[in-house]
């Protein structure tokens, strides 16, 4: 069914209309997930999708290195929106990993790729295998990285997964105003140990 989608037409017609794009993607009637890392403004994508379909599975790859504020935010948003949250953890706990391998390797450390694979990419690959979604909602934004600036709101991955980024063209101001309008909490105390700098690609969207 994914091959029947006219990407150019869909992106031109719905690419700037996030709620309509979410409705369209859900209307395909395919198994869907939304991923989150509970970074700033993540409540927006979670609210948009769950308003349209409350029981959509929300996949969180909890790397074990989140800030206390991020864990509290995850709990608060999950309660508020009654999320169908599916948490995917690395196969080793943070305590186990640090006992054997030490602290998070620096970005220029050759071991950093293996760290990213263990705490983010493998758990996501496992989520895809177990849940077998056909539609993936993501909060990607064009302003995040150079890679994302080249993306379209709807794309189809080589494996056939339909990737939907309703917020791709939103600004931080758009996100802030949406949170204010809908009374959604926010979280700015967020760190991703696989990225280091905010504008560095994390690997997940290069691999998928």
C-alpha positions in Angstrom: 0.0 0.0 0.0 2.9 2.4 0.8 3.9 2.3 -2.9 0.6 3.8 -3.9 1.4 7.0 -2.1 2.1 10.0 -4.3 4.8 11.6 -2.1 5.2 14.8 -4.1 1.4 15.4 -4.1 1.0 14.5 -0.4 3.9 16.7 0.7 2.7 19.6 -1.4 -0.8 19.3 -0.2 -0.3 18.5 3.5 3.3 19.2 4.3 2.5 22.5 6.0 -0.6 21.3 7.8 0.5 19.1 10.7 -2.9 18.0 12.0 -4.1 17.1 8.5 -0.9 15.2 7.8 -1.4 13.2 11.0 -5.0 12.4 10.0 -3.9 11.4 6.5 -1.2 9.1 7.8 -3.5 7.4 10.3 -6.2 7.1 7.6 -3.9 4.7 5.7 -5.0 2.1 8.3 -1.5 0.8 8.8 0.2 -0.2 12.1 1.8 3.1 13.4 4.2 4.2 16.1 5.4 7.6 17.3 8.9 7.8 18.7 9.9 10.3 21.4 13.0 11.1 23.5 11.2 13.6 25.7 13.5 16.5 24.6 12.1 20.1 24.5 8.7 20.4 22.9 8.2 16.6 22.5 4.7 17.0 24.0 3.6 18.6 20.7 4.1 15.6 18.5 2.7 13.3 21.2 -0.4 15.5 21.6 -1.0 15.9 17.9 -0.9 12.1 17.3 -2.7 10.9 20.4 -5.5 13.5 19.8 -6.1 11.7 16.5 -5.5 8.2 17.9 -5.2 7.9 21.7 -3.9 4.3 21.7 -1.0 4.7 19.2 2.1 3.1 20.6 4.7 5.7 21.8 8.2 4.2 21.6 10.9 5.6 23.9 14.5 4.4 23.7 15.5 5.2 27.2 19.3 5.2 27.0 19.7 5.4 30.8 21.6 8.7 30.6 18.7 11.2 30.7 18.5 14.0 33.2 16.3 13.8 36.2 14.1 16.5 34.7 13.7 14.4 31.5 12.5 11.4 33.5 10.1 13.5 35.4 8.8 15.1 32.2 8.4 11.7 30.6 6.2 10.6 33.6 4.2 13.9 33.5 3.5 13.8 29.8 2.7 10.1 29.9 0.1 10.7 32.6 -1.3 13.8 31.1 -1.8 12.4 27.6 -2.4 8.8 28.9 0.3 7.6 26.5 0.5 4.0 25.4 4.2 4.1 26.2 6.5 1.3 25.2 10.0 1.7 26.7 12.9 0.1 25.0 16.1 -0.2 27.1 19.7 -1.2 26.1 20.5 -4.8 26.8 22.9 -3.7 29.5 22.0 -1.3 32.3 24.0 2.0 32.6 25.6 0.6 35.8 26.7 -2.5 34.0 28.1 -0.6 31.0 30.0 1.9 33.2 31.4 -0.8 35.4 32.9 -2.5 32.4 33.5 0.3 29.8 33.7 3.4 32.0 31.9 6.7 31.3 30.4 7.9 28.0 33.1 8.0 25.4 33.9 11.4 23.9 32.5 12.1 20.4 36.0 11.7 18.8 36.6 8.4 20.7 36.5 5.4 18.3 34.2 3.7 20.9 31.5 6.3 20.5 29.9 4.6 17.6 29.5 1.4 19.5 28.1 3.3 22.4 25.4 4.9 20.1 24.7 1.5 18.6 24.2 0.0 22.1 22.0 2.6 23.8 20.0 3.9 20.8 20.2 2.1 17.5 19.9 -1.5 18.7 16.9 -0.8 21.0 15.2 1.0 18.1 15.9 -1.9 15.7 14.4 -4.2 18.3 11.3 -2.0 18.6 10.9 -2.1 14.8 11.2 -5.9 14.8 8.8 -6.5 17.6 6.2 -3.9 16.7 6.5 -4.1 12.9 5.1 -0.6 12.2 4.4 0.6 8.7 4.0 4.3 9.7 6.6 6.1 11.9 5.7 9.5 13.3 8.7 11.5 14.4 9.3 15.1 15.8 12.1 15.8 13.4 12.5 19.4 12.4 14.4 20.9 9.5 16.3 23.3 11.7 17.8 20.4 13.8 20.6 19.4 11.4 21.8 19.7 7.8 20.5 16.2 7.1 17.0 17.0 8.3 16.9 20.3 6.3 16.9 18.2 3.2 14.0 16.0 4.3 10.3 16.0 3.3 7.4 15.8 5.8 6.5 12.3 4.3 9.2 10.0 3.0 9.4 6.2 2.5 12.5 4.5 3.9 14.3 1.8 1.8 12.6 -0.9 4.0 9.2 0.5 3.1 8.5 2.3 6.4 6.5 5.5 5.9 8.2 8.2 7.9 6.0 11.2 8.8 7.4 14.4 10.3 4.4 16.7 10.8 6.5 19.3 12.6 9.3 19.4 10.0 8.7 23.1 9.1 7.7 24.3 12.5 9.8 27.0 14.4 10.5 26.9 18.1 7.9 29.7 18.4 5.3 27.6 16.7 6.0 24.8 19.2 6.0 27.1 22.1 2.6 28.6 21.1 1.1 25.1 20.6 2.2 24.1 24.1 0.8 27.3 25.6 -2.5 26.8 23.7 -3.0 23.3 24.9 -1.5 23.6 28.4 1.3 21.2 27.7 4.4 21.0 29.9 7.9 21.3 28.6 11.4 20.2 29.3 14.6 22.1 28.6 17.0 20.2 30.9 17.7 17.6 28.2 21.0 15.9 27.1 21.6 13.3 24.4 24.8 11.4 25.2 25.0 10.1 21.6 25.0 13.6 20.1 27.0 16.0 22.3 26.1 19.1 20.3 22.5 20.0 19.6 23.0 20.2 15.9 24.8 16.9 15.5 22.9 14.1 13.8 22.3 11.3 16.3 22.5 8.4 13.9 19.0 7.1 14.2 17.8 9.0 11.1 20.9 8.2 9.2 20.3 4.5 9.8 16.5 4.7 9.2 
